[in-house]
Each structure stands twice: as C-alpha cells, then as structure tokens.
C-alpha cells in the first residue's frame, strides 16, 4: 500500500479554506454589494451564476485533492490532479494580471497559487513512488 500524499492533502485543506472564505466572505463583501447595485437584473443574475460556478469548482476540487491525498491506491489519477494544479496556477495568474492592469490589489492569487503548486508538486512524489514498482 502507498502512503498518504500529504502534499495533496495540504492543497485540499487550503482549497477547502478558500472555498469557505469564498462562500462566506465573498457573499458578505461582493455578492451582497452586487445584488444591491444598479446593474441590470440580467447582469446580476449572470454574475451570480458565475459566482456559484466558482463555488462548485472550489468545493469539488477540495474534495478531489483530499480524497486523492488519502487514497491508498498505488496509481492515483495524477492527470486530473495535474489539470487541477494547472487551472489554479492560471486562476492565480488572472488575478495577478488583473491587479497589474487595474492597479488594484486582488489578493485571491495568494491562496490559489499555492494550491496549484502543491497539486503539481504532489505528483512528483507519486512518480517517484510508482517508479519503484
């Protein structure tokens, strides 16, 4: 049996924290302000839908990272984890570039980048372990 992948578990826990922060803090800080704005109802509805799509992605990837990290299988599906890692790195880059372009600091990348890096880094441990078989 394989050992637990603590790097993926750590990424999943940071991701779960991010999901909770997004759900609670984002609702208070951003969603409520948006819903009380003068934007059209159509724009509000679509923005709210996109907001909750991200909520689903955050919780689903948290679950997958933690579940994969706790898995005892010899050959976990590292391709999905690699994709999750790449998506989180790209998510963080979008916030970094948005911050530069607008000259406003968007701190979301501070949590998203480590999740992506840890997810990808955790694959290295799997490759080393599975190479022994």
Secondary structure, DSSP 8 states (H G I E B T S, - for coil): -----HHHHHHHHHHHHHHHHHHHHHIIIIIHHHHTSSS-HHHHHHHHHHHHHHHHHHHHHHHHHHHHHH---SS--HHHHHHHHHHHHHHHHHHHHHHHHHT---TTHHHHHHHHHHHHHHHHHHHHHHHT-
